[in-house]
Amino acid sequence: MIKYDNKYSTVDSVLEITKKRKPDFNNLLKVLNRQKPSRPTLFEFFLNGEIYTELSGYEPENSFVSHCQWIMEAYRNAGYDYFTLPWPHALSFQTKQHKSDKSISLNDTAMIFDRYSFDEYKWPDIEKVDFSYLEKLKSTLIPGMKAVPYSPRGVLENTTQLLGYDNMCYLLCDDPKLLGDVFNKTGEILLSYYDRVIDNEIVCAAIVNDDWGFNTQTMLSKSNMLQYVIPWHKRIVERIHKSGKPAILHSCGQLETVMEEIIGDIGFDAKHSYEDNIISVEDAYDLWGSRIAILGGLDVDFLCTASSKEVFNRASCILEKTKDKGGYALGTGNSVPTYVPKENYYAMIMAALV
């Protein structure tokens, strides 16, 4: 294992290596197919504005295409073989604003309470979304890179936001028809989004992002997940697979009771988002790595509280553990919010670069 050096926690060290390193999205595809990539491979859902700017060297213009190009440049300069592609703003589901605080209520954003408010709600109109950004990005695509789109939250997350968590649970008994209608309308819109982006040649895979659980269990019972949530994910994954491309699940929480469905029924190719207090990425790889690719996994709390040396060493150990079997890409357990020390983020990715 390579010995840690203090310079590994700086952006300059990252850029010094990556300016000579050509992206190759086939490395990511090999990981998603549970194969060995040609070199240690990185995966991240998203970073943050400060790191995007530091890695790209500029601020984006005020346009969606410029924002996507900014992300692409940052990902390339950090050593990724792809970039994650946001959704157009017009596809966002309108909700009430939650209070800005260290934690939020899952009830604050609710817009739908009954059949009347369901009928009055202004759903995103997929026909009015301008997808020309895909062709515009094609002309500026960095050689060797491809895009991995994700959606404006998922089937369960959007339904929870629209109904409020408490009301959603009440509707399981009080009005299951209305609850099913909200899930189905949300699922139809998200399926239509993937249908429009997945066949484009700049896309090599897709993330289906939908948080399903708390620290101890799924947000709904397994039977309710099977009734309302999982069928839509199965349809979305089938559509992604129809294009010949892999599907990645990003989902937080304790999902052990539905892992068989994630792998066997829905057919996800990879799973992202891990927390040490639920299951460490090392244990997840031992349990499921022979059946589904394991992505990221360095716990965000660990990234915030450990030293750069500890981060580098743990990342190096994970890469050593997974190098022979493949099916693993290094990254955080979730994403890189602004409160993660930048030096620890750089120390993590340097483990795959040196």
C-alpha positions in Angstrom: 0.0 0.0 0.0 1.3 3.5 -0.9 2.5 5.5 2.1 0.6 8.7 2.8 2.3 12.1 1.9 1.0 15.4 3.2 0.9 16.8 -0.3 -1.9 14.3 -1.2 -4.4 16.5 0.6 -4.0 19.4 -1.9 -5.8 20.2 -5.1 -2.4 21.0 -6.8 -1.3 17.4 -6.3 -4.6 16.1 -7.9 -4.3 18.4 -10.9 -0.6 17.5 -11.4 -1.6 13.9 -11.9 -4.9 14.3 -13.8 -3.5 16.8 -16.4 -1.6 13.8 -17.8 -4.4 11.3 -17.2 -6.9 10.7 -20.1 -10.5 9.9 -19.1 -12.0 6.6 -20.2 -15.6 5.9 -19.4 -15.0 2.2 -20.1 -13.4 2.0 -16.7 -16.8 3.0 -15.1 -18.6 0.5 -17.3 -16.3 -2.3 -16.3 -17.0 -1.5 -12.6 -20.8 -1.4 -13.3 -20.5 -4.8 -14.9 -18.6 -6.2 -11.9 -15.3 -6.4 -13.8 -11.8 -5.1 -13.1 -11.2 -1.7 -14.5 -7.8 -0.9 -16.1 -7.0 1.3 -13.2 -8.5 2.3 -9.8 -11.7 4.1 -10.7 -13.6 7.0 -8.9 -17.3 7.5 -8.5 -19.2 10.4 -7.0 -22.8 11.4 -7.1 -22.0 15.2 -6.8 -19.4 17.5 -5.2 -20.1 21.1 -4.2 -19.8 24.5 -5.8 -16.5 25.4 -4.1 -14.8 22.2 -5.2 -16.3 22.4 -8.8 -14.8 25.9 -9.1 -11.4 25.0 -7.6 -11.1 22.0 -9.9 -12.4 23.6 -13.1 -10.7 26.9 -12.5 -13.7 29.1 -13.3 -17.3 30.0 -12.4 -20.0 28.9 -14.8 -22.1 31.3 -16.9 -25.8 31.7 -16.0 -27.1 28.9 -18.2 -27.9 25.2 -17.7 -25.5 24.0 -20.4 -22.6 26.1 -18.9 -23.4 24.6 -15.5 -23.2 21.1 -16.9 -19.9 21.9 -18.7 -18.6 23.3 -15.4 -19.4 20.0 -13.7 -17.8 18.0 -16.5 -14.6 20.0 -16.4 -14.3 19.6 -12.6 -15.0 15.8 -12.8 -12.4 15.5 -15.5 -9.8 17.4 -13.5 -10.4 15.3 -10.5 -9.7 12.1 -12.3 -13.2 10.8 -13.0 -14.1 9.1 -16.3 -17.6 10.5 -16.5 -19.6 13.3 -15.1 -23.1 13.4 -13.4 -25.7 15.2 -15.4 -28.4 17.2 -13.5 -32.0 17.5 -14.7 -33.5 20.6 -16.3 -35.2 23.0 -13.8 -38.5 22.7 -15.6 -38.7 19.1 -14.5 -38.6 19.9 -10.8 -41.6 19.0 -8.6 -43.0 22.2 -6.9 -43.2 21.9 -3.1 -43.4 24.3 -0.2 -40.1 25.5 1.2 -38.9 23.7 4.3 -37.4 25.7 7.2 -33.6 26.2 6.8 -32.1 24.4 9.7 -29.6 21.7 10.6 -32.4 19.2 10.2 -35.7 19.4 8.4 -39.2 18.0 8.8 -40.5 15.6 6.2 -43.9 17.2 6.5 -43.0 20.9 5.8 -43.0 20.6 2.0 -46.4 19.1 1.5 -48.6 20.3 -1.4 -51.2 17.5 -1.7 -53.5 16.6 1.1 -56.7 15.2 -0.6 -58.2 14.6 -3.9 -58.9 18.2 -4.6 -55.3 19.3 -4.0 -54.1 16.4 -6.1 -56.3 17.5 -9.0 -55.2 21.2 -8.6 -51.5 20.4 -8.4 -49.4 21.6 -11.3 -47.3 18.6 -12.3 -44.1 19.0 -14.3 -45.0 18.8 -18.0 -42.4 16.6 -19.7 -43.5 17.9 -23.1 -42.5 21.4 -22.2 -38.9 20.4 -21.0 -36.2 21.5 -23.4 -33.8 18.6 -23.9 -31.7 20.3 -26.5 -29.0 20.6 -23.9 -28.0 17.0 -24.7 -27.0 17.9 -28.2 -25.3 21.1 -27.1 -23.2 19.2 -24.6 -22.3 16.7 -27.3 -20.2 19.3 -29.1 -18.2 20.1 -26.0 -17.9 16.6 -24.5 -14.4 15.9 -23.2 -12.8 13.0 -25.2 -13.1 9.8 -23.2 -15.9 11.1 -20.9 -19.6 10.3 -20.9 -22.5 11.6 -18.9 -24.5 9.8 -16.2 -27.8 11.6 -15.7 -29.9 11.6 -12.5 -33.4 12.8 -11.7 -35.1 15.4 -9.5 -35.3 13.0 -6.6 -37.1 9.6 -7.0 -40.5 8.0 -6.8 -40.6 7.7 -3.0 -38.7 10.9 -2.3 -41.0 13.1 -4.4 -44.1 11.4 -3.1 -43.0 12.0 0.4 -42.2 15.7 -0.4 -45.6 16.2 -2.1 -47.7 14.5 0.7 -45.6 15.0 3.8 -44.3 11.8 5.5 -47.1 11.7 8.2 -49.9 12.2 5.7 -48.4 9.6 3.3 -48.5 7.1 6.2 -52.1 8.0 7.0 -53.1 7.6 3.4 -51.9 4.0 3.5 -55.1 3.3 5.4 -57.3 6.3 4.8 -57.1 6.6 1.0 -54.8 4.1 -0.6 -56.3 5.0 -4.0 -55.1 8.6 -3.7 -51.7 7.5 -2.5 -51.4 5.2 -5.4 -52.3 8.0 -7.8 -49.6 10.2 -6.4 -47.0 7.4 -6.7 -48.1 6.6 -10.2 -48.1 10.2 -11.5 -44.7 10.7 -10.0 -43.4 7.5 -11.5 -44.8 8.3 -15.0 -43.0 11.6 -15.1 -39.7 10.2 -13.9 -40.0 7.3 -16.4 -40.6 9.8 -19.2 -37.5 11.7 -18.2 -35.2 8.7 -18.4 -36.9 7.7 -21.7 -35.8 11.0 -23.2 -32.2 11.1 -21.9 -31.0 7.5 -21.8 -30.6 6.8 -25.6 -28.5 9.9 -26.2 -24.9 8.9 -27.2 -23.3 11.2 -24.6 -24.9 9.0 -21.9 -23.2 5.8 -20.7 -25.3 4.9 -17.6 -27.9 6.4 -15.4 -28.4 7.1 -11.7 -31.8 6.4 -10.2 -31.7 8.5 -7.0 -34.4 7.8 -4.4 -33.8 7.7 -0.7 -35.7 4.7 0.8 -34.7 4.4 4.4 -33.9 5.7 7.9 -31.0 4.4 9.9 -32.9 1.4 11.1 -35.5 0.5 8.4 -37.1 1.4 5.1 -39.4 4.5 5.2 -42.4 2.2 4.3 -42.9 -1.4 5.2 -41.5 -4.0 2.7 -45.1 -4.9 1.6 -45.8 -1.2 0.9 -42.5 -0.8 -0.9 -43.4 -3.8 -3.1 -46.8 -2.3 -3.8 -46.0 1.4 -4.5 -42.2 2.0 -5.0 -40.4 -1.0 -6.4 -42.7 -1.6 -9.5 -41.8 1.9 -10.7 -38.1 1.3 -10.2 -38.4 -1.9 -12.1 -40.0 -0.1 -15.0 -37.3 2.6 -15.0 -34.4 0.1 -14.8 -36.0 -1.9 -17.7 -36.1 1.2 -19.8 -32.4 2.0 -19.0 -31.4 -1.6 -19.8 -33.4 -1.4 -23.0 -30.8 1.1 -24.2 -28.0 -1.3 -23.3 -26.8 0.9 -20.4 -26.3 0.1 -16.7 -28.6 1.5 -13.9 -27.2 2.7 -10.6 -29.3 3.0 -7.5 -28.4 5.9 -5.1 -30.4 5.3 -2.0 -29.7 6.2 1.6 -30.8 4.3 4.7 -31.1 0.7 6.0 -32.2 -1.3 3.0 -31.2 -4.8 3.9 -34.7 -6.1 3.8 -35.1 -5.0 0.2 -31.6 -5.8 -1.1 -32.9 -9.0 -2.8 -35.4 -6.9 -4.7 -32.8 -4.3 -5.6 -30.5 -7.0 -7.0 -32.8 -9.8 -8.2 -36.2 -8.2 -9.0 -35.4 -4.7 -10.1 -32.0 -5.6 -11.5 -29.9 -2.6 -10.5 -26.3 -3.0 -11.7 -24.8 -0.9 -8.9 -25.7 0.4 -5.4 -24.4 3.7 -4.0 -24.8 5.3 -0.6 -23.4 3.7 2.6 -23.0 4.7 6.2 -20.8 3.0 8.7 -23.6 3.1 11.4 -25.8 1.0 9.0 -23.3 -1.1 7.1 -19.7 -0.2 6.1 -18.8 -0.3 2.5 -16.3 -3.0 3.2 -19.0 -5.3 4.7 -21.4 -4.4 1.9 -18.8 -5.5 -0.7 -18.4 -8.8 1.2 -22.1 -9.4 1.3 -23.3 -8.3 -2.1 -20.2 -7.5 -4.2 -20.5 -10.7 -6.2 -24.0 -9.8 -7.4 -24.0 -6.0 -7.7 -21.3 -3.3 -8.1 -20.5 -1.4 -5.0 -19.8 2.4 -5.4 -18.3 4.9 -3.0 -18.8 4.2 0.6 -16.4 6.3 2.6 -18.8 7.4 5.3 -19.4 11.2 5.2 -19.0 11.5 9.0 -15.7 9.7 8.8 -14.6 12.1 6.1 -15.5 15.0 8.3 -13.8 13.8 11.5 -10.8 11.7 10.4 -7.4 13.1 9.5 -6.4 13.2 5.8 -3.9 10.4 6.5 -6.7 8.2 7.9 -8.9 9.0 4.9 -6.1 8.1 2.4 -5.2 4.9 4.3 -8.8 3.7 4.5 -9.4 4.5 0.8 -6.2 2.7 -0.1 -7.2 -0.4 1.9 -10.6 -0.5 0.2 -9.0 -0.4 -3.2 -6.5 -3.1 -2.2 -9.4 -5.3 -0.9 -11.4 -4.9 -4.2 -8.7 -4.9 -6.8 -8.7 -8.6 -7.7 -12.5 -9.1 -8.0 -13.4 -5.6 -9.4 -16.9 -4.2 -9.3 -15.9 -1.3 -7.1 -15.3 2.4 -7.6 -13.9 4.7 -4.8 -15.9 7.6 -3.5 -17.9 9.0 -0.5 -20.8 7.2 1.1 -23.1 9.9 -0.3 -21.7 13.0 -1.8 -19.3 15.9 -1.0 -21.3 18.6 0.9 -19.5 21.9 1.8 -18.8 20.8 5.4 -16.5 17.9 4.3 -13.0 19.3 4.6 -11.6 19.7 1.1 -8.2 18.3 2.1 -9.9 15.0 3.1 -11.8 14.8 -0.2 -8.5 15.3 -2.1 -6.8 12.7 0.1 -9.5 10.2 -0.7 -9.4 10.6 -4.5 -5.5 10.6 -4.4 -5.7 7.1 -3.2 -6.9 6.1 -6.6 -4.6 8.4 -8.5 -1.1 7.8 -7.1 
